Amino acid sequence: MRPWPRKYPGAGRWSLLALATALALAGGSVVMASDGATVDAGPDFAALAALTPGEQYRRLGLMRLAGQGVAPALLDAVRAMQAERAAQAPAQAEFDPDDYTTPLARIVGQAQMRLGAASLFEMTAQHDAALAAQMDALSAAHPVLIELVNRDAISEDAILVRTAIAEALADVLPAELEPSLDTYRGRTLYLRNELEFGDFDAELGRLTDAAIDAVGGRTDAWQRMFDDETQTDSFDQHIRAAESFYTREPTDADRAEKLLNEIAEDVILLDTNPVP
């Protein structure tokens, strides 16, 4: 069983720094019009240009995983939150990853966290195909570097981020939106189950390989024994001869005599050439 959150120092901060970059990418593409509507300018991939290809891939993957499983009703609710906040305070503070690092900071900065979630959900809802295409382009241009990216680490970070977002939204959503939030949490649980199944499958493979190594060459001996046991042509022939002999039907007499002669020849061969 995986411990959640991960126990090594700084895990939360590094995962949420990645989310901060993803939200900056999303936030820069959603502009509030004068009437409160959102004008979508599309993803600004240039915001990630200074990062290495592997880090770009990791952060785009984190963004997509963190924004999956958002029901339409939940998306509409966070859009309304974003529009209301923009009308009240057009000059918003920038997203601060420190808001996610400790339980106390999460309590104090939950309003900002919800706005970040709104930008994230909007981006993944509108431009998931563009994000996926950008990841594919990175894979094609830098196959070796992208192969080194730890996909499990991306999923682990996404689970941490999704949990924090769900906690921030749970306190302000009306009761009728609880099923939509449960859908989002269910997707988080699915990601966790995928990771744990991967661990189980890897451990099962390791134990299987160890068992095969422990058996050593005995498997070859067992295979030879099995092959010998299944070579029953001579025995089956004896059975057919006995059946023909005891039926005492005239039409089977010649066949029975032929089979009995073959048996006699087999016995002679066995006596003169014993099996070592």
C-alpha positions, 0 to 999 in steps of 0.5 A: 500500500502506498503512503499518501502523501509521499513521505520524502521532504518537499514532496508537496511543494515540488508537486504543487510548483508543477501545478503552479506552472500549469495553472499559469499556463491555463490562467494566461489563456482565460481572459475576463471580458467586460461583461463577465464572460470568459474569452478563451485565447488557448494554451500559451505553450511559450510559457513553458519554453524555458523548461527542459522537454522532460519537465514540460512533459511532466507538467503538462501531464500533471495538468491533464491528470489533475483536471480529469473527471470534472462533471459539467455541473462542477465546471459551471460552478467553478466558472461562476466562482471565477466570474464572481471573484473577478467582478469583486477584485479584478486585480487578483494576486498571482497563484502562490504554490506555498498556499498548498504546502501546509494544512494551515496554509490550505485553510487560509488560502482556499479562496485562491486555491479554488480560483486556481482550480477554476483556471485548471478545469477550464483549460483541461475542459477546453484544450485537453486535445491541444495539451495531448498534442503538445505532449505527443510533439515533445515525445516525437522531438525528444524520445530519449528525454521523454522516456526518462520521465517518471509517469508514476511520479506524475500520477502521485503528484496529481493525486495530491493536487486533486485531493487539495482541490476537492477539499477546497471546493467541498466547503463552498459547493451546495449540496446538489453538487456533492455528486459531481464532487464525488465523481471528481474524487472517484477519478482520484481514487481510480488514479490511486488504484492504478498506481497500486495495481502497478506496484502489485503487478511489479511485485508479482513479477519479481516473486515469479522470477525469483521462484523460477530462478530458485527452481533452476533446471528442474523445470526442464526435467519436469517438461521431459517427464511430461513429454514421456507421459504423453507419448502413449501411442504403443499403449493405445495400440495394445488397448485397441488390439485387446478390444478387437480380440475380445469382440470375436467378430469375424470382420475384426479377426484380421485386424486383431491378428495384425495388432497382436503381431505388432505387439509381439514385435514391440515386446521383442524390440524391448527385450533386445533394446532395453531402455537405459 
